[in-house]
Amino acid sequence: MKPSLYVRMARTMMQIIKKARVPPYLHRKSNHMYTVWQHLILLTLRQYECKSYRRFVEFLQESFGMMQYLGLSKIPHYTTLQKAAARLTHGILIKMLESFVMYCRIRKIFAGIDSTGLSHGQASYYYTKRLKLRRKFVKISICADMRRQIICTIKIRHRQRHDSMDFVPLLEQSVRLAPVSTVVADRGYDSEQNHVASQNIGIANTIIRPKYENLQVHKTRGLHRKNMKRHFDWDMYHQRSKVETIFSVIKRMLGEHIMSRYILTQNREAMYRIIAYNCYRINWNCLLILDGFYTPILCIYLVLRLDYRRV
């Protein structure tokens, strides 16, 4: 019998945890009832199901295959998962997120940088507009590989800041993981400093859409911005739309609201959500990726061709 998607995601998570070298226990004298690995997998699956702690524990009571794979003889209490989420540090989650690049064997990163927001309130848009309330959100800036659509690095903010501030830090973190061949970004990152910084890092192609496209070249400030206007590659730039696809999948499947109230737990909940998305993307094998586009018809053709050769 083919294992379920939850078991496959748990297996992927177990390999990611081992590559990140996360210890099974944080202290030798700690309560050895549950391991850190089990807590990380359960917290990631909770974000994939987009449930509260109490509802997720009730969901585990019907997940016999998951309990059997994790080796859990007893379902943990919902407060156990709450305390584990507060105890596991942000550094452990960063190591896990960076291990996806090693797991997917990405040799060169085709980087796409963009940002989005996750609201941490359940109030509707009509309610906030009617009472003239300020909608609070958690800003997430990511650097993802456009070929595999895997998120490599992330930057979380809780105040309104310009997108251009996170461009260089995201690239520097990505270069530590694997060489970056090309980076694409929208007009919010159009700055001469970003072009110079990416060139100093060693990135050959930096494709950032000009902020003022109709402005003449000789009136544009900056040498790199002028060269970008003269030789702008639209075909390569349109690969940036895959970042919007990543945000769409995260918000539609995993939810666009953050349930936590405190800043510390909000950051970790956002990290678990990103890790859950990467696990889902790796295990989604129903479609075949060729040349950066989903081609299910070609996938069916290849399967039929293999069956014909066997006959």
TORGUVO-540846 format. One line per field, with one value per residue: residue number from 1; x, y, z of N, C-alpha, C in turn; residue in one letter. Coordinates in Angstrom, 3 decimals. Layout:
% residues N
pos = [NUM ...] .
n_x = [X ...] .
n_y = [Y ...] .
n_z = [Z ...] .
ca_x = [X ...] .
ca_y = [Y ...] .
ca_z = [Z ...] .
c_x = [X ...] .
c_y = [Y ...] .
c_z = [Z ...] .
code = [A ...] .
% end
This chain:
% residues 311
pos = [1 2 3 4 5 6 7 8 9 10 11 12 13 14 15 16 17 18 19 20 21 22 23 24 25 26 27 28 29 30 31 32 33 34 35 36 37 38 39 40 41 42 43 44 45 46 47 48 49 50 51 52 53 54 55 56 57 58 59 60 61 62 63 64 65 66 67 68 69 70 71 72 73 74 75 76 77 78 79 80 81 82 83 84 85 86 87 88 89 90 91 92 93 94 95 96 97 98 99 100 101 102 103 104 105 106 107 108 109 110 111 112 113 114 115 116 117 118 119 120 121 122 123 124 125 126 127 128 129 130 131 132 133 134 135 136 137 138 139 140 141 142 143 144 145 146 147 148 149 150 151 152 153 154 155 156 157 158 159 160 161 162 163 164 165 166 167 168 169 170 171 172 173 174 175 176 177 178 179 180 181 182 183 184 185 186 187 188 189 190 191 192 193 194 195 196 197 198 199 200 201 202 203 204 205 206 207 208 209 210 211 212 213 214 215 216 217 218 219 220 221 222 223 224 225 226 227 228 229 230 231 232 233 234 235 236 237 238 239 240 241 242 243 244 245 246 247 248 249 250 251 252 253 254 255 256 257 258 259 260 261 262 263 264 265 266 267 268 269 270 271 272 273 274 275 276 277 278 279 280 281 282 283 284 285 286 287 288 289 290 291 292 293 294 295 296 297 298 299 300 301 302 303 304 305 306 307 308 309 310 311] .
n_x = [0.842 0.519 2.216 0.731 0.412 1.113 2.805 4.895 5.731 6.599 8.765 10.446 10.871 12.276 14.688 15.587 15.927 17.999 20.038 20.347 21.499 20.252 19.943 18.506 17.588 17.464 18.755 20.614 19.439 16.801 13.222 12.644 10.411 9.275 10.895 12.969 12.871 10.387 8.690 9.282 8.412 5.670 4.826 5.310 3.527 1.204 1.061 0.746 -1.793 -3.169 -4.369 -5.528 -3.834 -5.337 -7.248 -5.531 -4.408 -6.658 -6.912 -4.682 -5.445 -6.838 -4.952 -3.410 -1.352 0.586 1.204 2.277 4.549 6.106 6.565 5.085 3.716 1.798 -0.462 0.614 -0.160 -1.946 -0.779 1.810 2.835 2.590 4.438 6.741 6.944 7.503 9.914 11.811 14.344 14.795 17.059 17.372 15.280 16.092 18.392 17.182 15.658 17.683 18.810 17.256 18.216 20.532 19.359 17.763 19.742 20.683 22.702 23.284 21.698 18.825 17.752 14.870 13.395 11.091 8.327 5.722 2.703 1.416 -1.453 -2.034 -4.470 -7.936 -9.927 -12.180 -11.817 -13.811 -14.712 -12.470 -12.171 -14.554 -14.521 -12.248 -9.723 -6.298 -4.751 -2.818 0.147 2.458 5.419 6.974 9.875 11.359 13.825 13.876 14.424 13.962 13.804 13.241 11.354 11.706 11.985 14.719 15.996 14.881 13.376 11.963 9.754 8.097 7.180 6.417 8.543 10.800 11.030 13.539 15.448 15.891 17.080 19.900 20.759 19.296 20.416 23.082 22.821 21.874 24.015 25.845 24.837 24.669 26.111 24.858 23.425 21.679 19.566 16.307 13.951 11.233 10.081 10.148 12.591 14.390 17.301 20.361 22.308 21.626 22.194 24.978 25.778 24.994 26.689 29.171 28.968 29.168 27.365 26.299 24.133 21.808 18.597 16.397 13.353 12.909 12.000 10.908 9.876 9.235 10.861 13.576 16.763 19.132 18.342 18.106 19.353 22.492 24.894 24.579 21.807 21.177 22.395 20.822 18.340 18.924 19.557 17.461 16.183 13.337 12.209 13.676 13.067 10.356 10.277 10.132 7.517 6.960 7.522 5.283 3.530 4.403 3.725 0.976 0.299 1.051 -0.702 -3.243 -3.314 -2.056 -2.941 -3.561 -3.351 -1.830 -1.831 -0.662 0.061 2.215 5.369 7.625 6.596 5.116 7.073 8.207 6.029 5.605 7.987 7.684 5.573 6.719 8.587 6.838 5.666 7.874 8.332 5.934 6.152 8.315 7.338 5.245 4.516 2.888 2.891 5.065 8.097 9.442 11.817 11.143 8.358 5.103 4.011 1.651 0.481 2.602 3.861 2.058 2.315 4.993 4.826 3.088 4.694 6.834 5.493 4.807 7.305 8.012 6.215] .
n_y = [-1.202 2.220 4.770 7.468 11.027 12.421 10.703 10.532 13.192 13.297 11.541 12.949 15.200 14.005 13.314 15.861 16.968 15.389 16.083 18.714 18.331 18.232 17.605 14.695 15.130 17.982 18.217 16.103 15.348 15.806 15.273 12.272 11.504 12.344 12.992 15.603 15.525 14.330 16.321 18.463 17.453 17.056 19.674 20.882 19.482 20.338 22.995 22.475 21.347 23.485 23.973 24.469 23.869 22.129 21.056 19.813 17.778 16.172 15.436 13.806 11.534 10.014 9.433 6.869 5.738 7.769 7.980 5.461 5.515 7.551 6.351 6.738 5.936 7.099 9.761 13.079 15.690 18.748 20.975 20.141 20.314 23.063 24.063 22.931 24.277 26.820 26.356 25.334 26.773 29.634 29.390 26.650 26.168 27.753 26.383 24.030 25.012 25.880 23.451 22.319 23.086 21.569 19.042 18.943 19.064 21.362 22.959 25.434 28.439 29.807 32.663 34.170 36.996 38.294 39.705 39.310 39.499 38.263 38.228 38.733 38.515 37.770 39.381 40.587 42.135 43.996 44.645 45.879 48.032 49.388 50.186 51.630 50.554 49.704 47.367 44.807 43.005 40.374 40.717 38.963 38.237 36.507 34.389 32.417 29.408 29.371 27.259 24.858 25.776 26.101 27.422 29.179 31.061 33.367 36.347 37.993 40.494 42.900 45.421 48.172 48.310 49.249 47.254 47.034 46.970 44.379 43.035 42.670 41.262 38.825 37.789 37.429 35.443 33.367 32.916 31.731 29.179 28.047 28.711 31.625 32.088 33.726 36.461 37.619 40.237 42.418 45.794 47.034 46.599 48.046 49.602 51.340 50.665 48.032 46.717 47.105 45.808 43.119 42.558 42.741 40.593 38.510 37.725 36.987 37.711 40.146 40.909 43.292 44.840 47.996 50.940 53.250 52.890 54.232 56.381 58.115 56.731 58.211 59.883 58.318 57.415 56.100 53.730 50.916 50.657 51.984 50.298 48.066 48.896 49.168 46.566 44.676 41.621 40.198 37.652 36.138 37.586 37.108 34.718 35.339 35.350 32.946 33.207 34.532 32.450 30.704 32.167 32.192 29.477 29.006 30.692 29.833 27.085 26.683 28.742 32.240 33.625 34.350 32.653 33.032 35.258 36.650 38.162 36.510 33.876 34.226 34.547 31.973 30.410 31.301 30.350 27.554 27.253 27.893 25.820 23.658 24.151 23.730 20.976 19.979 20.763 19.236 16.630 16.599 14.903 14.479 15.973 16.759 18.479 20.310 22.254 24.326 24.599 23.323 20.356 18.341 16.818 16.001 14.445 12.288 11.270 10.355 8.345 6.509 5.873 4.552 2.317 1.169 0.426 -1.535 -3.529] .
n_z = [0.000 -0.849 0.880 2.756 2.085 4.354 5.762 3.934 3.937 6.582 6.461 4.736 6.337 8.453 7.215 6.560 9.098 10.096 8.312 9.056 11.465 13.974 17.381 18.998 21.589 23.663 26.075 28.222 30.581 30.263 29.973 28.519 27.075 24.629 21.543 20.119 17.381 16.846 17.841 16.083 13.613 14.114 14.687 12.244 10.575 11.748 10.893 8.204 8.154 9.104 11.637 15.031 18.205 19.824 18.058 16.302 17.856 18.203 15.565 15.303 16.650 14.839 12.994 12.309 10.788 10.791 13.522 13.911 12.268 13.466 15.856 18.200 21.189 22.703 22.387 22.280 24.643 24.005 25.160 25.412 22.812 22.514 24.400 23.365 20.919 21.845 23.092 21.249 19.382 17.205 15.662 15.166 13.387 11.252 10.407 9.521 7.388 5.664 5.058 3.101 0.621 0.371 0.496 -1.825 -3.682 -5.021 -7.137 -8.355 -7.674 -8.956 -8.239 -6.887 -5.580 -3.315 -1.432 1.026 3.018 6.116 7.934 11.412 12.733 13.131 12.204 9.743 6.483 5.939 8.507 9.715 8.007 8.340 11.040 10.946 11.599 12.031 10.047 11.118 10.294 9.433 7.871 5.293 3.677 1.048 -0.467 -3.138 -5.038 -8.448 -10.203 -8.822 -7.108 -4.351 -1.150 0.007 1.786 4.339 5.618 8.317 9.316 11.430 11.151 8.961 6.351 3.729 0.756 -0.408 1.592 2.470 0.417 -0.064 2.377 2.063 -0.277 0.516 2.470 0.854 -0.884 0.783 0.961 -1.659 -4.921 -6.558 -9.592 -11.118 -10.360 -9.865 -9.547 -8.572 -9.341 -6.889 -5.738 -7.150 -7.314 -7.343 -5.507 -4.859 -7.263 -7.402 -5.056 -5.552 -7.680 -6.431 -4.716 -6.495 -8.431 -11.624 -13.360 -12.817 -12.641 -12.425 -12.458 -13.972 -12.161 -13.254 -16.215 -18.593 -18.570 -20.044 -21.046 -20.645 -18.642 -16.470 -13.308 -12.282 -13.306 -13.589 -13.612 -15.976 -17.879 -17.412 -18.375 -21.090 -21.912 -21.182 -20.138 -20.825 -20.979 -19.142 -16.884 -16.463 -15.163 -12.553 -11.733 -10.544 -7.887 -6.952 -7.328 -5.330 -2.995 -3.353 -3.113 -0.458 0.977 0.162 0.779 3.284 4.798 5.452 7.780 10.916 13.899 16.381 19.152 20.260 19.368 19.208 19.028 16.728 14.760 14.769 14.067 11.461 10.338 10.598 8.843 6.384 6.204 6.115 3.646 1.902 2.317 1.332 -1.360 -2.238 -2.026 -3.754 -6.329 -8.495 -10.781 -13.477 -13.711 -16.182 -17.789 -16.126 -16.102 -15.365 -16.754 -17.150 -19.184 -20.788 -18.896 -18.606 -21.147 -21.149 -19.213 -20.455 -22.604 -21.404 -20.403 -22.826 -23.832 -22.004 -22.638] .
ca_x = [0.000 1.302 2.071 -0.001 1.226 1.616 3.953 5.983 6.253 7.336 10.054 11.272 11.261 13.284 15.968 16.012 16.388 19.312 21.016 20.582 22.214 19.494 20.020 17.177 17.203 18.186 19.561 20.682 18.590 15.440 12.228 12.822 9.147 9.183 12.133 12.871 12.484 8.935 8.054 9.433 7.543 4.274 4.560 5.258 2.263 0.127 0.959 0.211 -3.233 -3.733 -5.260 -5.053 -3.190 -6.339 -7.819 -4.509 -4.310 -7.792 -6.598 -3.698 -6.105 -7.282 -3.811 -2.712 -0.100 1.547 1.635 3.112 5.849 6.862 6.830 4.424 2.788 0.779 -0.626 0.994 -1.159 -1.771 0.157 3.164 3.240 2.743 5.706 7.825 7.060 8.159 11.251 12.707 14.831 14.706 18.244 17.125 14.423 16.893 19.217 16.319 15.302 18.865 19.117 16.489 19.079 21.371 18.522 17.343 20.949 20.685 24.092 23.251 20.391 18.182 17.080 13.778 13.188 9.841 7.817 4.276 2.295 0.476 -2.143 -2.133 -5.762 -9.029 -10.930 -12.366 -11.449 -14.946 -14.761 -11.369 -12.409 -15.697 -14.101 -11.009 -8.639 -5.076 -4.563 -1.461 0.572 3.849 6.012 7.894 10.667 11.967 14.661 13.524 14.980 12.882 13.724 12.586 10.359 12.028 12.401 16.066 16.216 13.693 13.541 10.659 9.649 6.790 6.865 6.485 9.870 10.921 11.490 14.939 16.323 16.148 17.616 21.292 20.866 18.802 21.401 24.264 22.496 21.740 25.337 26.499 24.307 25.055 26.332 23.678 23.735 20.823 18.581 15.245 13.141 10.339 10.540 10.335 14.002 15.200 18.215 21.751 23.048 21.368 22.963 26.403 25.978 24.914 27.903 30.265 28.808 29.609 26.230 26.520 22.948 20.881 17.493 15.430 12.531 13.072 10.858 10.338 10.213 9.071 11.879 14.666 17.935 20.123 17.839 18.126 20.551 23.211 25.414 23.979 20.400 21.138 22.666 19.669 17.305 19.329 19.603 16.563 15.752 11.980 11.952 14.248 12.383 9.034 10.402 9.851 6.119 6.888 7.484 3.868 2.918 4.745 2.883 -0.409 0.151 1.142 -1.887 -4.451 -3.278 -1.607 -3.598 -2.947 -3.427 -0.956 -2.659 0.055 -0.119 3.485 6.268 8.505 5.854 4.720 8.218 8.375 4.906 5.895 9.048 7.087 4.738 7.617 9.134 5.755 5.520 8.978 8.067 4.836 6.639 9.183 6.559 4.184 5.089 1.868 3.204 6.469 8.646 10.401 12.113 10.561 6.917 4.373 3.470 1.066 0.203 3.848 4.111 1.256 2.896 6.196 4.428 2.584 5.813 7.575 4.706 4.879 8.617 8.012 5.469] .
ca_y = [0.000 3.434 5.605 8.721 12.223 12.820 9.845 10.945 14.450 12.988 10.970 14.053 15.996 13.279 13.468 17.256 17.163 14.748 16.889 19.913 17.891 18.594 16.480 14.174 15.716 19.218 18.047 14.684 15.105 16.216 14.213 11.570 10.923 12.657 13.532 16.872 15.197 14.130 17.623 19.256 16.899 17.315 21.104 21.178 18.956 21.204 24.122 21.994 21.174 24.794 23.718 24.854 22.761 21.177 20.357 18.946 16.577 15.332 14.883 12.727 10.331 9.244 9.227 5.687 5.572 8.757 7.587 4.269 5.882 8.319 5.531 7.333 5.037 7.930 11.054 14.161 16.695 19.940 21.876 19.655 20.918 24.500 24.302 22.584 25.363 27.953 25.966 25.153 28.099 30.061 28.908 25.282 26.248 28.300 25.278 23.122 25.645 25.870 22.079 21.945 23.275 20.384 17.869 18.985 19.049 22.553 23.386 26.872 28.970 30.837 33.307 35.113 37.674 39.044 39.743 39.277 39.712 37.353 38.960 38.011 38.816 37.111 40.362 40.666 43.416 44.914 45.093 46.816 49.248 50.105 50.807 52.363 49.940 49.414 45.928 44.397 41.846 39.937 40.790 37.869 38.362 35.212 34.154 31.057 28.901 29.374 25.982 23.872 26.492 25.820 28.615 28.974 31.937 34.135 37.470 38.301 41.805 43.188 46.812 48.526 48.696 49.140 45.943 47.077 46.758 42.956 42.435 42.227 40.173 37.561 37.266 36.970 34.150 32.356 32.608 30.790 27.838 27.601 29.868 32.222 32.423 34.811 36.940 38.422 40.934 43.401 47.181 47.485 46.419 48.784 50.527 51.202 49.968 46.597 46.229 47.079 44.775 41.801 42.378 42.481 39.242 37.586 37.274 37.419 38.347 40.782 41.406 44.006 45.659 49.435 51.572 54.187 52.275 55.192 57.425 57.909 56.089 59.186 60.526 57.334 57.522 54.868 53.035 49.587 50.805 52.325 49.079 47.175 49.368 48.927 45.128 44.011 40.309 39.986 36.211 35.715 38.274 36.529 33.605 35.846 35.088 31.738 33.626 34.765 31.125 30.191 32.860 31.767 28.139 29.105 31.325 29.059 25.773 26.724 29.834 33.566 34.235 33.853 32.492 33.414 36.639 37.269 38.282 35.344 32.727 34.532 34.235 30.527 29.874 31.581 29.448 26.225 27.275 27.837 24.462 22.787 24.334 23.048 19.531 19.704 20.924 18.108 15.394 16.712 14.230 14.168 16.722 16.705 19.797 20.354 23.616 25.309 24.700 22.104 19.772 17.051 16.029 15.353 13.413 11.125 10.699 9.606 7.125 5.579 5.427 3.554 1.089 0.569 -0.215 -2.749 -4.551] .
ca_z = [0.000 -0.954 2.086 2.587 1.934 5.677 6.067 3.054 4.458 7.808 6.060 4.245 7.492 9.211 6.519 6.691 10.478 10.229 7.589 9.857 12.675 15.172 18.329 19.373 22.874 23.923 27.281 28.578 31.736 29.971 29.930 27.257 26.634 23.207 21.009 19.400 16.011 16.822 18.024 14.868 12.575 14.467 14.547 10.814 10.064 12.255 9.974 6.922 8.331 9.463 12.764 16.351 18.910 20.301 16.916 15.720 18.696 17.822 14.241 15.473 17.139 13.679 12.093 12.805 10.049 11.262 14.871 13.789 11.707 14.455 17.037 19.363 21.876 23.321 21.711 23.201 25.001 23.181 25.837 25.121 21.551 22.737 25.090 22.446 19.948 22.508 23.540 20.107 19.027 15.808 14.959 14.692 12.208 10.160 9.916 8.772 6.121 4.802 4.666 1.913 -0.551 0.311 0.232 -3.230 -4.501 -5.861 -7.320 -8.603 -7.331 -9.774 -7.118 -7.054 -4.299 -3.208 -0.064 1.206 4.406 6.766 8.995 12.685 13.336 12.426 11.803 8.312 5.873 6.097 9.901 9.950 7.235 8.911 12.299 10.676 12.361 11.283 9.883 11.437 9.529 9.530 6.547 5.019 2.456 0.777 -1.644 -3.540 -6.281 -9.422 -10.912 -7.966 -6.301 -2.952 -0.414 0.550 2.935 4.720 6.529 8.902 9.941 12.012 10.878 7.554 5.872 2.279 0.309 -0.804 2.744 2.677 -0.806 0.122 3.367 1.524 -1.221 1.252 3.073 -0.196 -1.429 1.713 0.741 -3.000 -5.793 -7.184 -10.984 -11.579 -9.396 -10.469 -8.542 -9.161 -9.309 -5.521 -5.375 -8.108 -6.655 -7.805 -4.463 -4.977 -8.415 -7.039 -4.037 -6.182 -8.464 -5.490 -4.184 -7.528 -9.227 -13.000 -13.927 -11.877 -13.461 -11.601 -13.346 -13.669 -11.512 -14.233 -17.497 -19.677 -18.470 -20.994 -20.446 -20.190 -17.439 -15.388 -12.478 -12.005 -14.479 -13.704 -13.973 -17.392 -18.642 -17.276 -19.290 -22.475 -22.212 -20.234 -20.609 -20.331 -20.824 -17.864 -15.790 -16.233 -14.231 -11.213 -11.379 -9.721 -6.478 -6.666 -7.197 -3.998 -2.023 -3.544 -2.537 1.002 1.544 -0.111 1.415 4.676 5.506 5.371 9.107 11.976 15.088 17.602 19.585 20.598 18.226 19.169 18.514 15.356 13.900 14.661 13.305 10.047 9.906 10.429 7.648 5.233 6.160 5.652 2.202 1.218 2.357 0.394 -2.727 -2.574 -2.114 -4.751 -7.491 -9.496 -11.991 -13.866 -13.958 -17.276 -18.231 -15.239 -16.223 -15.107 -17.978 -16.803 -20.383 -21.147 -17.888 -18.963 -22.363 -20.792 -18.514 -21.457 -23.426 -20.621 -20.410 -24.174 -23.957 -21.215 -23.380] .
c_x = [0.874 1.114 1.379 0.966 1.818 2.841 5.141 6.579 7.048 8.700 10.988 11.754 12.352 14.652 16.490 16.571 17.773 20.386 21.334 21.313 21.539 19.557 18.629 16.669 18.058 19.082 19.516 19.798 17.136 14.505 12.258 11.535 8.939 10.512 11.873 12.437 10.971 8.190 8.132 8.510 6.081 3.921 4.510 3.956 1.070 -0.036 0.406 -1.301 -3.942 -4.781 -4.667 -4.448 -4.214 -6.948 -6.798 -4.313 -5.475 -7.584 -5.613 -4.341 -6.606 -6.146 -2.968 -1.372 0.972 2.083 2.564 4.489 6.710 7.186 6.238 3.456 1.629 0.733 -0.249 -0.163 -0.895 -0.839 1.603 3.683 3.414 4.078 6.898 8.036 7.736 9.599 12.241 13.070 14.670 15.903 18.080 16.283 15.169 17.785 18.397 15.952 16.487 19.220 18.319 17.309 19.994 20.563 18.095 18.511 20.948 22.128 24.211 21.826 19.973 17.253 15.982 13.411 11.887 9.367 6.299 3.984 1.295 -0.158 -2.199 -3.371 -6.861 -10.116 -10.990 -11.968 -12.570 -14.993 -13.670 -11.575 -13.541 -15.311 -12.802 -9.866 -7.450 -4.861 -3.088 -1.118 2.044 4.413 7.073 8.566 11.436 12.889 14.482 14.215 13.846 12.765 12.951 11.453 10.492 12.520 13.731 16.312 14.978 14.112 12.160 10.741 8.226 6.399 7.005 7.876 9.911 11.492 12.981 15.897 16.721 16.769 19.013 21.414 20.371 19.795 22.642 24.011 22.392 23.088 26.094 26.041 24.767 25.299 25.033 24.070 22.966 19.860 17.601 14.402 12.286 10.874 10.680 11.772 14.928 16.022 19.620 22.595 22.837 22.118 24.444 26.679 25.935 26.138 29.101 30.178 29.283 28.495 26.355 25.338 22.052 19.792 16.438 14.647 12.682 11.797 10.143 10.734 10.153 10.091 13.034 15.917 18.907 19.648 17.802 19.428 21.171 23.637 24.750 22.506 20.249 21.397 21.496 18.541 17.655 19.223 18.728 16.021 14.371 11.672 12.497 13.516 11.042 9.097 10.101 8.416 5.956 6.927 6.055 3.108 3.190 3.879 1.429 -0.646 0.161 -0.149 -3.143 -4.477 -2.998 -2.212 -2.826 -3.009 -2.433 -1.771 -1.982 -0.110 1.198 4.429 7.145 7.797 5.343 5.847 8.361 7.216 5.091 6.988 8.513 6.233 5.586 8.212 8.085 5.542 6.630 8.783 6.955 5.321 7.509 8.364 5.422 4.719 4.045 2.135 4.693 6.941 9.704 10.544 11.408 9.063 6.299 3.742 2.879 0.781 1.455 4.213 3.328 1.825 4.135 5.858 3.913 3.705 6.643 6.811 4.762 6.219 8.661 7.287 6.294] .
c_y = [1.247 4.289 6.914 9.889 12.652 11.989 10.220 12.276 14.224 12.381 12.052 14.934 15.308 13.388 14.897 17.516 16.555 15.524 18.183 19.611 18.400 17.415 15.977 14.724 16.950 19.117 16.585 14.347 15.543 15.012 13.547 10.891 11.142 13.264 14.881 16.634 15.015 15.458 18.455 18.760 17.205 18.793 21.531 20.689 19.763 22.428 23.689 21.809 22.476 24.634 24.301 23.637 21.711 20.389 19.428 17.678 15.630 14.706 13.721 11.433 9.442 8.938 8.067 5.503 6.537 8.402 6.379 4.616 6.636 7.523 6.109 6.329 5.795 9.274 12.168 15.114 17.962 20.953 21.426 20.252 22.427 24.818 23.960 23.677 26.582 27.635 25.838 26.514 28.370 29.570 27.496 25.305 26.828 27.214 24.299 23.712 25.649 24.469 21.619 22.113 22.074 19.140 17.803 19.007 20.190 23.056 24.881 27.364 30.019 31.587 34.234 35.687 38.465 38.963 39.725 39.475 38.671 38.087 38.107 38.471 38.195 38.089 40.468 42.049 44.445 45.476 46.131 48.121 50.061 50.823 51.597 51.878 49.682 47.901 45.588 43.123 41.567 39.918 39.719 38.131 37.065 35.319 32.687 30.700 28.731 28.054 24.944 24.458 26.111 27.108 28.330 29.788 32.796 35.238 37.903 39.664 42.014 44.655 47.076 49.049 48.512 47.775 45.914 46.808 45.298 42.283 41.860 41.148 38.827 36.950 36.738 35.630 33.055 31.959 31.663 29.360 27.252 28.839 30.326 32.662 33.653 35.188 37.837 39.012 41.969 44.808 47.729 47.390 47.177 49.840 50.283 50.473 48.461 45.995 46.104 45.967 43.366 41.524 42.093 41.083 38.194 37.032 37.861 38.219 38.866 41.471 41.983 44.947 47.132 50.033 52.525 53.685 53.280 56.318 57.105 57.418 57.128 59.960 59.573 57.432 56.149 54.153 51.680 49.669 51.193 51.099 48.100 47.600 49.063 47.453 44.375 42.732 40.006 38.508 35.689 36.360 37.634 35.255 34.028 35.575 33.818 32.061 33.915 33.444 30.527 30.848 32.428 30.391 28.195 29.656 30.504 27.733 25.843 27.875 31.136 34.315 33.558 33.821 32.983 34.898 37.367 37.223 37.043 34.136 32.971 34.212 32.733 29.890 30.131 30.658 28.038 26.167 27.199 26.440 23.474 22.939 23.610 21.536 19.159 19.780 19.748 16.846 15.468 16.174 13.857 14.868 16.657 18.106 19.675 21.795 24.661 25.442 23.349 21.605 18.416 16.187 15.296 14.259 12.142 10.450 9.864 8.314 6.088 5.047 4.377 2.243 0.377 -0.147 -1.516 -3.889 -5.051] .
c_z = [0.000 0.291 1.770 2.447 3.264 6.062 5.193 3.494 5.739 7.480 5.535 5.387 8.311 8.546 6.615 8.090 10.678 9.484 8.338 11.159 13.951 16.141 18.692 20.698 23.108 25.145 27.693 29.773 31.503 29.983 28.558 26.790 25.139 22.773 20.331 17.963 15.894 16.972 16.746 13.757 12.869 14.314 13.078 10.203 10.573 11.355 8.624 7.004 8.702 10.576 14.037 17.048 19.348 19.146 16.268 16.542 18.418 16.448 14.357 15.969 16.006 12.710 12.613 12.099 10.500 12.639 14.808 13.239 12.716 15.702 18.307 19.960 22.514 22.610 22.691 23.471 24.200 23.839 25.643 23.828 21.686 23.392 24.202 21.407 20.553 22.901 22.390 19.517 17.531 14.999 14.426 13.422 11.016 9.566 9.087 7.410 5.154 4.331 3.452 0.643 -0.726 -0.041 -1.232 -4.204 -5.515 -5.955 -7.565 -8.395 -8.352 -8.822 -7.588 -5.695 -4.350 -1.760 -0.089 2.687 4.856 7.938 10.257 13.446 12.497 11.984 10.292 7.796 6.039 7.512 10.173 9.182 7.834 10.199 12.173 11.565 11.450 11.244 10.111 10.659 9.809 8.121 6.390 3.678 2.255 -0.426 -1.999 -4.840 -7.289 -10.174 -10.098 -7.129 -4.822 -2.302 0.280 1.821 3.149 5.687 6.997 9.581 10.441 11.858 9.388 7.221 4.358 1.900 0.030 0.354 2.910 1.453 -0.585 1.199 2.855 0.543 -0.510 1.938 2.028 -0.767 -0.502 1.487 -0.586 -3.852 -6.461 -8.591 -11.457 -10.460 -10.127 -9.342 -9.249 -8.935 -7.887 -5.047 -6.315 -7.385 -7.190 -6.771 -4.530 -6.161 -8.077 -6.031 -4.642 -7.050 -7.572 -4.887 -5.195 -8.376 -10.624 -13.543 -12.810 -12.689 -12.518 -12.509 -12.988 -13.078 -12.459 -15.623 -18.643 -19.637 -19.411 -20.274 -19.907 -18.958 -16.238 -14.625 -12.251 -13.277 -14.669 -14.098 -15.437 -18.254 -18.558 -18.216 -20.744 -22.845 -21.209 -20.864 -20.022 -20.132 -19.505 -16.693 -15.470 -15.390 -12.797 -10.780 -10.549 -8.231 -6.063 -6.552 -5.833 -2.933 -2.141 -2.937 -1.017 1.587 1.312 0.653 2.911 5.466 5.391 6.697 10.044 13.260 16.364 17.887 19.832 19.396 18.097 18.571 17.090 14.375 13.707 13.899 11.810 9.517 9.693 9.164 6.384 5.091 5.676 4.155 1.440 1.201 1.390 -1.043 -3.146 -2.814 -3.127 -6.081 -8.533 -10.820 -12.236 -14.200 -15.054 -17.742 -17.387 -15.317 -15.944 -16.411 -17.662 -18.021 -20.834 -20.170 -18.222 -20.208 -22.051 -20.065 -19.499 -22.339 -22.698 -20.568 -21.755 -24.367 -23.161 -21.927 -24.567] .
code = [M K P S L Y V R M A R T M M Q I I K K A R V P P Y L H R K S N H M Y T V W Q H L I L L T L R Q Y E C K S Y R R F V E F L Q E S F G M M Q Y L G L S K I P H Y T T L Q K A A A R L T H G I L I K M L E S F V M Y C R I R K I F A G I D S T G L S H G Q A S Y Y Y T K R L K L R R K F V K I S I C A D M R R Q I I C T I K I R H R Q R H D S M D F V P L L E Q S V R L A P V S T V V A D R G Y D S E Q N H V A S Q N I G I A N T I I R P K Y E N L Q V H K T R G L H R K N M K R H F D W D M Y H Q R S K V E T I F S V I K R M L G E H I M S R Y I L T Q N R E A M Y R I I A Y N C Y R I N W N C L L I L D G F Y T P I L C I Y L V L R L D Y R R V] .
% end
